[in-house]
């Protein structure tokens, strides 16, 4: 009797787990051309946060492209179809990429937006170094190097044209700068009458580091704007989160500051700019920035192609959308034919004098 009971229980157990496997086992995702296109266009429709701001009718766009998707499209041809959607977003944070099939396969492997296209150079490194920040002409300047690397994390001190004007250049927010090193930077410039804060060519990195620097320029909490997060698949599924910059409790710099910008100023550099935007004694000089205000999500399509999409947008204290960049308070163009000076730095010096 016990043997029969055990066999019966074993039968029930096997049946149960077999049934569960059928219930919970997901079918393999489809990777035919139409399925891949539908997967990507749906992702953009449901996750991308700035369709209205960018003026993209995603339904109309995807319908028009979908009509051209056939089973005989090559991988490169299919990628180029999806790339139409990607580039239409005009968003440097949103891109699509595939792994090349071989070393010779370099066509249609990346789709994204070039924020610098059509803009003149806003910075010439050789002009900056030879006239302002090399130790030969500026012995007081200090270079903060990345350990075991030729990369520079920060350059700070005063300017040879006026040693009462401080200068700080952060080439990237990607490289760690410790609290002690930030303190050393602001200790060095604390007695200057004004500061040139160079942001040119800084394409972003860690927004928390950018905020740490911004917090040194205010002695009170300031409302800087709000971030709108896409929280659901429908067009109106957003949640707004106000953002406030809290002042640093220690050494601060509350004198006039001129922030130098070019088209490469992007992402976490936009975080810095909207953080100091409400501060009256801080002005920007140079070119319109690159923007890149949103948070980013990424993943892979069923066929292995990698995607990234902006899932939020930032609206600053003046109610401006920042993703397409910020116009400087004072526009200045760089003259590459005159290697004796950097017009953007010179304008900042005049402003501070």
Secondary structure, 3 states (H helix, E strand, C coil): CHHHHHHHHHHHHHHHHHHHHHHHCCCCCCCCHHHHHHHHHHHHHHHCCCHHHHCCCHHHHHHHHHCCCCCCCCHHHHHHHHHHHHHHCCCCCCEEECCCCCCCCCCCCEECCCCCCCCCCCCCHHHHHHHHHCCCCCCCCEEEECCCCCCEEEEEEEECCEEEEEEEECCCECCCCCHHHHHHHHHHHCCCCEEEEECCCCCCECHHHHHHHHHHHCCCCEEEEEEEEECCCCCCCEEEEEEEECCCCCCCCCCEEEEEECCCCECHHHHHHHHHCCCCCEEEEECCCCECCCCEEEEECCCCCEEEEECEEEEECCCCECCCCCCCCEECCCCCCCCCCCHHHHHHHHHHC
